[in-house]
Amino acid sequence: MRVAAILFAGTLAAACATPAPDSTPIASAQGEKICKRVTLTGTNMPQTQCRTEAEWGAVEKKGRKDVEEIERALSEANATTGQ
């Protein structure tokens, strides 16, 4: 049970580190950069972040990978503790 609580806290920390886009892209300069307003967890002040489409894809892919790793660790911990 304690392991599950620790891993759950890790899940929350990983989710907090990943910016969540508030809206659709604000602007695109000749298809090079896409700017989005994002609000990081722990602040009410949205920020504008500009990245290429490939960079935004990498950010989303990393976020999905982090969540999958945490879910896998949780399921393994529950399997070993018999829960």
C-alpha positions, 0 to 999 in steps of 0.5 A: 500500500505504501509503495502504491502511495509513493508511486501515485505521488510520482504520477502526480509529479510527472503530470505537474511537470508536463505543460497542458495546452490551454488552447489551439495554436496562437500563431504560425510564422510560415509554418516554422514555429507554432506558439501555444499558451500553456499553463504549468501546474502550480501557477495561474499565469499562462505562458506562450511557448513557441516550438516547431511541430516536431518539437511539440510532437516530442513534448507530447510523446515524452509526456505519454511515455512518462505516464506509461512508465508510471502506470507500468511501475504501479501495476508491477508494484501492485502485482508484487504486493498482491493487490 
